[in-house]
Amino acid sequence: MTALSKFFKTTIFRWSLAYILIFVVGSGVVIGFLFWRTNDLITSQVMQTIAAEVKGLREQFQTGGGPLLARTVDERGRTKGSGIYFLSDRAGAKIAGNLNRLPPELANGRSGGLFTYQRVGEPDGPGRLAVGVPIEVAGGALLIVGRDIEDQRDFIEVTRRILLWGVGFVVLFGLGVGFLISRSILKRIDAVTDTSRTIMRGDLSGRIALNGSGDELDRLSESLNAMLERIEQLMTGMKEVSDNIAHDLKTPLTRLRNRTEAALRDHRGEVVYREALEKSLEEADELIRTFNALLSIARLEAGAVGGSRVSMKLKDVVRDVAELYEPVAEERDLDLELDLADGVCIDGERQLIGQAVANLIDNAIKYAGNPPASGSEAHRSGGRVRITLSAIGDQAEIAVADNGPGIPEEQRARVLKRFVRLEESRSQPGSGLGLSLVAAVAQLHGGCVRLEDNTPGLRVVIALPGAKLQKAVSEHQNARVGKSEADDDGCSGQDGLDLWKLAKR
């Protein structure tokens, strides 16, 4: 397709042609009406002037008869102006006036009309156009009274030409503007096409250039760039997941195979087989949990969750999850503290928010307190985990803080990705998917996750928008888990949190 054919096929150019056609038709109607009205007005003025002069000459004739009429016609004929007069006798001989001869067009003496004439003393001059009326005078004389309309005709002609030239200029200007606009838009659309072709060839880094005007094409380009950014993130995430699965799942699968193979080579019999099968089942369960976590994260990031959102009291959700982890905290001699504001409600997926809070508490319990001594039991002592709930503006914030080793600031964005574990020894159980799931749940609810210093330790905050306060004054409690009673905060749609599902996570 040539550049010219592409230009003629653009919507902008077609709309420009349509608007120009409508304008030309409308202008033609307006110009025709103006021309007709102008011509009619000038003609009416000329005829009124002739009628007034005829009336005046008739009065002169009635007053002084033929001699006075002849003198009056002769005087008016010598006056410079557009008046035209001719008085002849019964035989057609000229008596007075400023015409050389009787106009042939009015010779019948019955009706008026247009005629060409030459003034007295201008026998070789160009003929001029005039309009006149013949009047029969008593005694057989004939009087012609007219007006020169050459100037009026020139004015009308000039007006017509100006209007036509104006329409022509507007048409050319419209075509030019349509061409420039079409060319500009076509150029930007070609840029979008080129970018899409670059992406189709596999280069996901291509973006549509913006011209900074902020027009609808810029806004569309921004939306497309955001979409491309999201696609690139998803594709990059998919690649990372594939790489991480191949790396992180290779070890347990290899260990599972080696254990099975070793059991088959062992000749001690049923006891060895049973032990190998039990450990293999544990490995398989861990693999299943990993794949389920990956599936949950993928569904959350895609927004493909099957639950329905309800209005919930976050205090109840957080307290229920914390009660589930109280025995674990007591077993490890950890202080589990709550500071939960009353009346903070949001609309969301109750089970998913509970799962996110459970992941944060689980991580905090793992790393809270002092590290275990070499050779001691694999848990920390002297730790503290603090869980808070507050409302800041229209946002609800759930924070879980511990006094563990924390996470360096430069690593905080990285730990929200899948399979990322900063503990090189991998002495603590886990797959590195907990914080990824928390970030996915927050993103599904339009919120975000923040990792902050707890000096010492780490503080993880889930910020969820759309918080509603059911009470004017919030109560805070700072007590051990299990020492407070549920309050009625006025939120509706409170389904019980499935603690059994959390316990089986």
PECOR-V831933 format. One record per residue. N is the residue number from 0. PHI is phi in degrees with one decimal (NA if undefined). Layout:
n->(N	N)
phi->(PHI	PHI)
//
This chain:
n->(0	1	2	3	4	5	6	7	8	9	10	11	12	13	14	15	16	17	18	19	20	21	22	23	24	25	26	27	28	29	30	31	32	33	34	35	36	37	38	39	40	41	42	43	44	45	46	47	48	49	50	51	52	53	54	55	56	57	58	59	60	61	62	63	64	65	66	67	68	69	70	71	72	73	74	75	76	77	78	79	80	81	82	83	84	85	86	87	88	89	90	91	92	93	94	95	96	97	98	99	100	101	102	103	104	105	106	107	108	109	110	111	112	113	114	115	116	117	118	119	120	121	122	123	124	125	126	127	128	129	130	131	132	133	134	135	136	137	138	139	140	141	142	143	144	145	146	147	148	149	150	151	152	153	154	155	156	157	158	159	160	161	162	163	164	165	166	167	168	169	170	171	172	173	174	175	176	177	178	179	180	181	182	183	184	185	186	187	188	189	190	191	192	193	194	195	196	197	198	199	200	201	202	203	204	205	206	207	208	209	210	211	212	213	214	215	216	217	218	219	220	221	222	223	224	225	226	227	228	229	230	231	232	233	234	235	236	237	238	239	240	241	242	243	244	245	246	247	248	249	250	251	252	253	254	255	256	257	258	259	260	261	262	263	264	265	266	267	268	269	270	271	272	273	274	275	276	277	278	279	280	281	282	283	284	285	286	287	288	289	290	291	292	293	294	295	296	297	298	299	300	301	302	303	304	305	306	307	308	309	310	311	312	313	314	315	316	317	318	319	320	321	322	323	324	325	326	327	328	329	330	331	332	333	334	335	336	337	338	339	340	341	342	343	344	345	346	347	348	349	350	351	352	353	354	355	356	357	358	359	360	361	362	363	364	365	366	367	368	369	370	371	372	373	374	375	376	377	378	379	380	381	382	383	384	385	386	387	388	389	390	391	392	393	394	395	396	397	398	399	400	401	402	403	404	405	406	407	408	409	410	411	412	413	414	415	416	417	418	419	420	421	422	423	424	425	426	427	428	429	430	431	432	433	434	435	436	437	438	439	440	441	442	443	444	445	446	447	448	449	450	451	452	453	454	455	456	457	458	459	460	461	462	463	464	465	466	467	468	469	470	471	472	473	474	475	476	477	478	479	480	481	482	483	484	485	486	487	488	489	490	491	492	493	494	495	496	497	498	499	500	501	502	503	504)
phi->(NA	-74.0	-62.6	-68.3	-67.3	-62.8	-63.9	-67.2	-93.7	-72.5	-64.7	-60.8	-66.1	-64.7	-65.4	-62.0	-61.6	-63.8	-64.7	-64.8	-62.0	-62.1	-65.0	-63.3	-63.4	-63.5	-64.5	-60.8	-64.4	-65.3	-64.8	-60.2	-65.1	-62.5	-63.5	-65.5	-67.8	-65.0	-62.9	-66.2	-66.5	-63.8	-61.6	-63.2	-64.0	-63.5	-68.3	-65.8	-65.2	-60.9	-62.9	-66.7	-68.2	-59.4	-63.4	-65.1	-66.3	-64.4	-66.5	-62.8	-64.7	-66.4	-80.5	-119.8	74.5	-62.8	-58.6	-64.9	-64.9	-63.9	-63.9	-63.4	-62.9	-64.6	-65.3	-68.0	-67.1	-81.4	-78.9	-66.0	163.6	-98.3	-73.4	-126.3	-139.3	-154.9	-122.3	-126.4	-87.2	-59.5	-84.0	93.7	-76.8	-70.9	-103.0	-159.7	129.0	-108.3	-98.1	-69.2	-153.4	-73.4	-60.3	-60.3	-65.5	-113.6	-67.0	-72.1	69.3	-111.0	-140.3	-87.5	166.5	-83.0	-157.7	-102.7	-150.6	-132.5	-74.2	-64.2	87.9	-125.8	-67.5	-100.1	-73.1	-68.5	-68.1	-116.6	-96.1	-145.1	-126.3	-151.6	-132.0	-87.0	-129.5	-79.7	-106.2	-54.5	95.0	87.5	-72.9	-131.1	-114.6	-109.4	-119.2	-145.0	-137.9	-72.8	-117.7	-63.6	-65.9	-64.4	-64.4	-62.4	-63.1	-63.0	-65.3	-62.7	-61.1	-62.5	-65.6	-61.6	-64.1	-65.7	-64.4	-64.1	-62.8	-61.0	-64.0	-62.7	-61.4	-63.7	-63.2	-62.6	-64.0	-63.8	-63.6	-60.5	-64.8	-66.1	-65.1	-61.3	-64.2	-65.0	-66.7	-61.5	-64.0	-70.4	-66.6	-61.7	-65.0	-63.3	-62.8	-61.8	-64.2	-63.8	-67.3	-61.5	-68.1	-64.1	-80.4	112.0	-91.1	-79.9	-84.8	-66.0	-136.2	-82.7	-72.8	-105.9	-96.4	80.7	-78.3	74.6	-78.6	-63.5	-70.1	-64.9	-65.5	-64.6	-64.2	-62.7	-64.6	-64.9	-64.0	-63.9	-64.1	-64.8	-61.2	-66.1	-62.1	-62.4	-61.9	-64.7	-66.5	-63.8	-62.0	-63.0	-64.9	-63.8	-62.6	-60.6	-64.6	-67.4	-61.7	-62.1	-83.9	-79.6	-91.9	-65.5	-64.4	-64.6	-66.9	-64.3	-63.4	-62.9	-67.1	-63.8	-63.9	-64.2	-63.5	-64.5	-64.7	-66.4	-81.2	-78.0	-102.2	-77.3	101.5	-63.3	-62.6	-67.8	-62.1	-63.9	-60.9	-65.1	-66.7	-64.1	-68.0	-66.7	-63.2	-62.0	-62.0	-65.7	-62.5	-63.8	-64.7	-63.7	-62.5	-64.1	-66.2	-64.3	-64.5	-60.8	-64.3	-64.1	-62.7	-62.0	-67.2	-65.7	-65.8	-86.4	74.1	-97.7	-100.0	-91.7	-73.2	-114.2	-81.1	-130.9	-81.7	-131.2	-90.4	-64.1	-59.8	-67.0	-62.5	-65.6	-65.3	-62.9	-66.9	-62.4	-62.0	-64.6	-95.9	-61.0	-61.6	-65.1	-65.1	-64.9	-61.3	-97.0	57.8	-110.2	-86.5	-110.0	-108.2	-121.2	-139.5	-113.0	-78.6	-80.9	75.9	-91.0	-123.1	-141.2	-98.1	-170.6	-87.8	-61.1	-65.0	-68.5	-64.3	-61.9	-62.9	-64.0	-63.3	-61.5	-61.5	-65.4	-65.6	-60.0	-64.4	-63.3	-65.6	-62.8	-111.4	-72.6	85.5	-81.4	-65.9	-67.2	-69.1	-61.4	86.7	-86.4	-62.6	-79.4	-150.9	-94.2	-126.7	69.2	-91.8	-143.0	-122.2	-118.5	-115.8	-126.6	-133.9	-147.2	-117.0	-120.8	66.3	-100.8	-116.2	-98.8	-121.1	-106.9	-121.7	-123.4	-122.2	-132.2	-110.9	-84.1	-71.3	75.6	-130.7	-57.3	-59.3	-71.5	-103.0	-68.9	-69.3	-72.4	-70.5	-80.8	-86.6	-70.9	63.5	-90.4	-133.7	-80.5	-80.8	-65.7	-72.6	55.0	-74.7	-88.7	-68.9	142.6	-115.8	79.5	-111.7	-61.9	-68.6	-62.1	-67.5	-60.4	-63.0	-66.9	-64.6	-63.0	-64.5	-60.8	-92.3	78.1	-107.6	-152.8	-120.0	-120.1	-110.1	-130.1	-72.3	-110.9	41.6	-92.4	102.9	-125.8	-124.0	-109.2	-118.1	-100.9	-101.5	-118.6	-78.5	80.4	-71.3	-125.3	-96.5	-89.1	-130.5	-69.8	-118.5	-90.4	-98.2	-114.0	-125.4	-132.5	-147.1	-69.7	-63.3	95.3	-98.6	-117.5	-108.3	-69.3	-106.6	-89.0	-95.6	87.2	-86.2	-105.0	70.3	-91.6	-94.4	-65.5	-76.5	-79.4	-68.6	-65.0	-65.2	-65.9	-67.4	-91.4	-66.2)
//
